[in-house]
Amino acid sequence: PNLGADYMYTWTRRTFAVAIPITIAMAFWQLLKTAIQARGLTGVRRAAGGAVAATEASMVTLPILVGLTGAVDELRAVMVSLLGLDVEALSKQITDLFSFDTFQALAGISPGAALAAAAAMAIGFGLFCLLTVFFAIVLLFVMVLRGLYLQSVAVVTPVAYSGLAADETRAWPRTTLGWLMALLMAPLGIVIVLGIGFLG
């Protein structure tokens, strides 16, 4: 998406609209639970502190993640240009490996070796194709999620941060931010892995 000021204003407003009701509900849950346990003052402190922290975190997370997304995308573009990933060269290496000339060279040494090599290469090529299809599907799934990443942040982070207002749900932000950071860094990781494969 366009990560300009209009985007930031629109989605920050939506984030705020989602964050406040959920945080208030979780704070009331904390107050109700501590009132039943006769720990009213402790519950008020935890609920109020958690609600304030949740609201503030919900408001600053989107701008921070937008900035990080732009930085990671720029870094990925720089790495792609530095690595000089040449798909055609890799395709030629793979087709040369399974070419008729390879079998002719092996047959000239020993017909039995050519037959064994042909069987091994057929099995290897089949496994290579299966793994390629599997990882292509995984890569497609990751990139689709990455495309929806910033929109999902506006909905997911307020729910996660609202957990700060209650004791039982304080781990929500850590878990959610871990998944979001994994999605944020996924394209960069893919470029690094592909670059190592191409250069190797």
Buried (B, 14 or more C-beta within 10 A) or exposed (E): EEBEEEBEEEBBEBBBEBBBEBBBEBBBBBBEBBEEEEEEEEBBEBBBEBBBBBBEBBBEBBEEBBEBBEEBBEEBEEBBEEBEBEEEEEEEEEEEEBEEEBBEEBBEEEEEEBEEBBEEBEEEEEEBEEEEEEEEEEBEEBBEBBEEBBEBBBBBBBBBBBBBBBBEBEEBBEEBBEEBEEBBBBBBEBBBEBBEEBEE
